[in-house]
Amino acid sequence: MELASGTSESGAKNQPHKMAFITRFFIKPAKPALVQMPAGTFTVDREGHILTSTLPQSFPTADAIAIGEQVLAAFRAAERAQLALGELVIQYSALTLMAREQRGGAIVFIKPQS
């Protein structure tokens, strides 16, 4: 059977296979954007409010607040246990988090592993 475009019905069925071959080798699929690990510092007061930050704007503020709250909780727990904890270091496979106690607040350093 001939189609209006001048190709046979069997020829029209083969068209998707030809396009699949072309798209597989010549048209590259979109790659997801790489997420860069954050680097910077921020300070929190004794209530957990962020005072200053050098973190990139892409770093969620809610995450910085959550980190600050956990850091302050660790320093308070050490104080209640009468332990002299002035610095806290947490190392993940891709990230190092270091916090220093500062008069009830804290300064937190976030650095990608090298």
C-alpha positions in Angstrom: 0.0 0.0 0.0 1.4 3.4 -0.9 1.1 6.3 1.5 0.5 9.9 0.4 4.1 10.8 0.9 5.2 8.2 -1.7 6.6 5.7 0.8 5.1 2.2 1.2 3.5 1.2 4.5 6.5 -1.1 5.3 8.9 1.8 4.6 7.0 4.0 7.0 7.3 1.3 9.7 11.1 1.3 9.3 11.5 5.0 9.8 11.5 4.9 13.6 14.3 2.4 13.6 16.4 4.7 11.4 15.7 7.6 13.8 16.6 5.5 16.8 20.0 4.7 15.2 20.6 8.4 14.5 19.6 9.6 17.9 21.6 6.9 19.7 24.9 8.0 18.2 24.5 11.7 17.2 22.1 13.3 19.6 23.4 13.2 23.2 20.8 13.0 25.9 20.7 15.8 28.5 23.0 15.1 31.4 21.9 16.1 34.9 23.7 19.1 36.3 26.5 18.2 38.7 26.0 19.4 42.2 29.1 21.0 43.7 29.7 20.3 47.3 29.3 23.5 49.4 32.2 25.3 50.9 32.1 28.1 53.4 31.4 29.1 56.9 28.5 30.5 59.0 28.0 31.7 62.5 25.0 31.1 64.7 24.1 32.8 68.0 23.0 31.0 71.1 19.4 30.9 69.8 20.4 29.2 66.6 19.9 32.3 64.3 22.4 32.6 61.5 24.4 35.8 61.9 26.9 35.6 59.0 27.5 33.2 56.1 30.0 32.7 53.3 28.1 29.7 52.0 26.9 29.8 48.4 23.4 31.1 47.8 22.5 27.7 46.4 23.0 26.1 49.9 19.6 25.9 51.5 19.2 28.2 54.5 17.1 25.6 56.3 20.0 23.1 56.1 22.4 25.6 57.6 19.9 26.3 60.4 19.5 22.5 61.0 23.3 22.0 61.1 23.6 25.0 63.5 20.9 23.6 65.8 22.6 20.2 66.0 26.0 21.8 66.6 24.6 23.9 69.5 22.9 20.9 70.9 26.2 19.0 71.0 28.0 21.8 72.7 25.2 22.2 75.3 25.2 18.4 76.0 28.9 18.5 76.5 28.5 21.4 78.9 25.8 19.6 80.9 28.1 16.6 81.1 30.9 18.9 82.3 33.1 18.1 79.3 35.4 20.8 77.9 34.3 20.6 74.2 35.6 23.5 72.2 35.6 22.0 68.8 33.6 19.4 67.0 34.7 17.7 63.7 32.5 15.4 61.6 34.0 13.8 58.5 31.8 12.4 55.8 33.2 10.7 52.7 32.7 13.9 50.6 32.5 16.6 53.3 34.1 17.8 56.5 32.1 19.8 59.0 34.0 21.6 61.8 32.4 23.7 64.5 33.9 25.8 67.2 32.1 27.1 70.3 32.0 30.8 70.7 30.3 32.2 73.8 27.2 30.2 73.5 27.0 30.3 69.7 29.2 28.6 67.2 31.1 29.1 64.0 30.7 26.2 61.5 33.1 25.5 58.7 32.0 23.3 55.8 34.6 22.0 53.4 34.5 19.4 50.6 37.0 16.5 51.0 39.9 16.7 48.7 
